[in-house]
Amino acid sequence: MQIERLVQMVFYIVKHGHVTARELSDYFNVSTRTIYRDINTLTIAGIPVISAKGAGGGISLLEGYTIDRSVLSQEERQSIYQGLQILQAAKYPNAEMALSKISAVFRYALEEKWLDVDFSYWGSEEKEKIKISDLQYAIIHKHAIAFHYVNSELQKSERTIEPLQLAFKSHAWYIVGYCRYKKEIRIFRLSRIKRLRVLSETFARELPANYSLTPDRNETCPFPFLKLKFSPEIAYRLYDEFQEDQVHLGEDGNYYVTVQYELNHWTFHYLLSFGQYVEILEPKIARTMLKEQAAKILKIYT
């Protein structure tokens, strides 16, 4: 698996100091082209791998990155662990397993302010910026946060929550926390949060061990099953957005997906994002509702 190869590659380079793409290719039994793709992935993840072509070239880590060729320093372990976290957020296969193994070996806590990601839109004011480093600090040190929030129905409110988890789900970041206004654990989309403030007051609450961002649906779920047909042109999105066992390739070359969705505005706006490449086969009421939504769009341009 790629994520395990990436981890092994880092340790191999640390151990040998200076290697060639051919050497890595032979060691991992993959093509040199794959090795260069892996090097690019590690670089994006924040691990300083240097690749130089020509005589005397090769692959190595940034000078001064290692203190000992056989033992990683705490700073090096920190960089590797954080890089793997970024790869996990990007949904690399088996990232969870690799992170578990690495954390068991390293046995140390993450340092503060290890990453700076700005969730605000370009051109926004400084007061609108939401930084992952601030949220990490609030979660780790258990500081309450306050912010202005706009929900999916454009209703504005002011919230104070006890932040418990930062989550990335379906192309968006969310903060999971205990809302003191609703008096329960709620999920807030970061793009809808404005004027975030980390408060001085602290809390002792922990996220329940059985908490799930997406609770399992059972037979009592009232939402209907939608049978969808997707054209091959949109296949690249399907395995990112649906579970593997929900997607089936038909003999006609089209892809068929069965999912359980509520028949609301969100569902139809989401399906419309696939444009002409999706068709609702069942139920009939869902076909009619999507047709009405498309007709409203068409009316604007006629």
C-alpha positions in Angstrom: 0.0 0.0 0.0 1.3 3.5 -0.8 1.0 5.0 2.6 3.2 2.2 4.1 5.7 2.6 1.3 5.9 6.3 2.0 6.7 5.6 5.7 9.3 3.0 4.8 10.8 5.3 2.2 11.4 8.0 4.8 13.2 5.6 7.1 15.2 4.2 4.3 16.5 7.6 3.2 17.2 8.5 6.9 19.2 5.4 7.3 21.2 5.6 4.0 21.5 9.4 3.8 21.8 9.6 0.0 20.1 7.2 -2.4 19.1 7.0 -6.1 15.6 6.6 -7.6 16.7 3.4 -9.2 17.9 2.1 -5.8 14.5 2.9 -4.2 12.7 1.5 -7.3 14.5 -1.9 -6.9 14.0 -1.9 -3.1 10.3 -1.3 -3.2 9.7 -3.1 -6.5 8.0 -0.2 -8.3 8.9 1.9 -11.2 11.2 5.0 -10.9 8.2 7.1 -12.1 6.3 5.8 -9.0 9.2 6.7 -6.8 9.3 10.3 -8.1 5.5 10.6 -7.5 6.1 9.4 -4.0 8.8 11.9 -3.5 6.4 14.7 -4.6 3.8 13.4 -2.2 6.2 13.5 0.7 7.3 17.0 -0.2 3.7 18.2 -0.2 3.2 16.5 3.2 6.0 18.7 4.6 8.8 16.2 4.7 11.9 17.9 3.2 13.0 15.4 0.6 15.5 16.7 -2.0 15.8 15.3 -5.5 18.7 16.3 -7.7 19.4 15.1 -11.2 22.7 14.6 -13.0 26.1 13.4 -11.8 26.3 13.4 -8.1 22.6 13.8 -7.8 20.1 11.6 -6.1 17.5 11.7 -3.3 18.2 12.8 0.3 16.7 14.8 3.1 17.4 18.5 3.6 20.8 19.0 5.1 20.6 19.3 8.9 17.3 17.5 9.0 18.8 14.4 10.6 21.0 14.3 13.7 21.6 10.6 13.8 21.4 8.3 10.8 19.8 5.5 12.8 17.7 7.4 15.4 15.2 10.2 14.6 15.1 13.3 16.7 11.9 14.5 18.3 11.7 17.3 15.7 12.1 14.8 12.9 9.5 12.5 14.3 7.2 15.5 14.7 7.6 16.4 11.0 7.0 12.8 9.8 3.9 12.4 12.0 2.4 15.7 10.9 3.1 14.9 7.3 1.2 11.6 7.7 -1.7 13.5 9.3 -1.9 15.6 6.2 -1.9 12.5 4.0 -4.6 11.0 6.1 -6.8 14.2 5.6 -6.2 13.6 1.8 -7.7 10.1 2.2 -4.6 8.1 1.4 -5.2 4.3 1.8 -4.3 2.8 5.2 -3.2 6.2 6.6 -5.1 5.5 9.8 -3.1 2.2 10.3 0.2 3.9 9.5 -0.4 6.7 11.9 -1.3 4.3 14.6 1.9 2.4 14.1 4.1 5.5 14.0 2.5 7.1 17.1 3.0 3.9 19.0 6.7 4.0 18.1 7.2 7.7 18.7 5.2 7.9 21.9 5.1 11.7 22.2 2.5 14.5 22.1 2.1 16.8 19.2 3.6 20.2 19.7 1.5 23.4 19.5 1.3 25.6 16.4 2.6 22.9 14.1 0.5 24.0 11.1 -1.1 27.2 9.9 -4.1 26.8 7.6 -6.4 29.7 6.9 -10.0 28.8 6.2 -11.2 32.3 5.3 -11.9 33.3 1.8 -9.4 35.4 -0.2 -9.7 39.1 0.5 -11.5 38.7 3.8 -10.7 40.9 6.8 -8.2 39.7 9.4 -11.0 39.4 12.0 -12.7 36.8 9.7 -9.7 34.4 9.6 -10.0 31.0 11.2 -6.7 29.3 11.7 -6.2 25.6 12.4 -3.4 26.5 14.9 -5.9 28.4 17.0 -8.4 25.6 16.9 -5.7 23.0 17.8 -4.7 25.1 20.8 -8.3 25.4 22.0 -8.9 21.7 21.6 -5.7 20.5 23.2 -5.7 23.0 26.1 -9.5 22.8 26.5 -10.3 26.5 26.0 -13.9 27.5 25.1 -14.4 29.3 21.8 -16.9 31.9 20.7 -18.0 32.8 17.2 -20.8 34.1 14.9 -22.4 31.3 12.9 -24.6 31.2 9.8 -26.4 27.9 9.3 -27.7 26.3 6.0 -30.9 28.3 6.3 -28.9 31.6 6.5 -30.0 32.1 10.2 -27.3 34.0 12.2 -26.5 33.3 15.8 -23.7 33.7 18.3 -22.3 30.5 19.8 -20.0 29.5 22.6 -18.8 25.9 22.5 -16.3 23.6 24.1 -14.3 22.4 21.1 -13.6 18.6 21.2 -12.5 17.6 17.7 -11.5 19.1 14.3 -12.8 17.0 11.5 -12.5 16.8 7.7 -15.5 15.3 6.0 -16.5 15.3 2.3 -14.3 18.2 1.2 -15.0 20.4 4.2 -13.7 21.1 7.7 -15.9 20.9 10.8 -15.5 21.6 14.5 -17.2 19.2 16.8 -18.0 20.6 20.2 -20.5 21.0 23.1 -22.8 23.9 22.3 -23.7 25.8 25.5 -26.7 27.3 23.8 -28.2 24.0 22.6 -26.7 22.0 25.5 -25.6 19.2 23.4 -22.7 18.1 21.1 -23.1 19.8 17.7 -21.2 20.1 14.4 -20.2 23.4 12.9 -18.9 23.9 9.4 -15.8 26.1 9.5 -16.7 28.1 6.4 -19.8 29.3 8.2 -17.9 30.5 11.3 -17.1 34.2 11.6 -15.1 36.2 14.1 -13.7 33.2 16.0 -12.3 33.9 19.4 -10.4 31.6 21.8 -11.6 32.4 25.3 -9.5 32.2 28.5 -12.0 30.0 30.3 -11.3 26.3 30.2 -13.5 23.1 30.4 -13.0 19.5 31.4 -15.4 17.8 29.0 -14.2 14.9 26.7 -15.7 13.7 23.5 -17.7 10.5 24.2 -15.8 7.4 23.2 -18.7 6.1 21.0 -19.2 9.4 19.2 -19.3 9.2 15.4 -19.4 12.2 13.0 -21.7 10.1 10.7 -23.9 7.9 12.8 -24.8 4.5 11.3 -28.2 4.4 9.7 -30.4 1.4 10.4 -33.6 -0.1 9.0 -35.6 2.5 11.0 -34.1 5.4 9.0 -37.0 7.2 7.3 -34.9 8.3 4.3 -35.7 6.6 0.9 -33.1 4.7 -1.2 -32.1 6.5 -4.4 -31.0 4.5 -7.4 -28.7 6.7 -9.5 -27.0 6.2 -12.9 -23.8 8.0 -13.6 -22.0 8.4 -16.9 -18.4 7.3 -17.2 -17.3 10.9 -17.7 -18.0 11.6 -14.0 -16.5 8.3 -12.6 -13.5 10.1 -11.1 -15.8 11.6 -8.4 -17.8 8.5 -7.5 -15.2 6.7 -5.3 -14.4 10.0 -3.5 -18.1 10.6 -2.6 -19.6 7.2 -2.1 -18.7 4.0 -0.4 -17.0 1.4 -2.5 -19.8 -1.1 -2.0 -22.4 1.5 -3.2 -20.8 1.9 -6.7 -21.3 -0.8 -9.4 -20.2 -0.7 -13.0 -22.9 -1.9 -15.3 -22.5 -3.9 -18.5 -23.6 -0.8 -20.4 -20.5 1.1 -19.2 -22.5 3.3 -16.8 -22.0 3.4 -13.0 -24.9 2.6 -10.7 -25.1 3.9 -7.1 -27.7 3.2 -4.4 -27.7 5.6 -1.5 -30.1 6.6 1.3 -30.8 10.3 1.2 -33.4 12.7 2.6 -35.4 14.3 -0.2 -34.5 17.9 0.6 -32.9 20.9 -1.1 -29.4 19.8 -0.1 -29.8 16.4 -1.8 -31.0 17.9 -5.1 -28.5 20.7 -5.1 -25.8 18.0 -4.5 -27.0 15.8 -7.3 -27.2 18.8 -9.7 -23.5 19.3 -9.1 -23.0 16.2 -11.3 -24.8 18.1 -14.1 -25.9 16.0 -17.1 -23.9 13.0 -15.9 -26.4 11.7 -13.3 -29.9 10.4 -13.6 -32.2 9.4 -10.8 -33.8 6.0 -11.7 -35.8 5.5 -8.5 -38.0 6.6 -6.7 -40.3 8.4 -9.2 -40.9 11.2 -6.8 -37.2 12.0 -6.6 -37.0 12.1 -10.4 -39.9 14.5 -10.5 -38.4 16.8 -7.8 -35.0 16.9 -9.6 -36.7 17.7 -12.9 -38.5 20.6 -11.2 -35.2 21.9 -9.9 -33.6 21.7 -13.3 -36.7 23.4 -14.9 -36.2 26.4 -12.5 -32.6 26.7 -13.6 -33.6 26.5 -17.3 -36.2 29.2 -16.8 -33.5 31.7 -15.8 -31.8 31.3 -19.2 -34.9 31.3 -21.4 
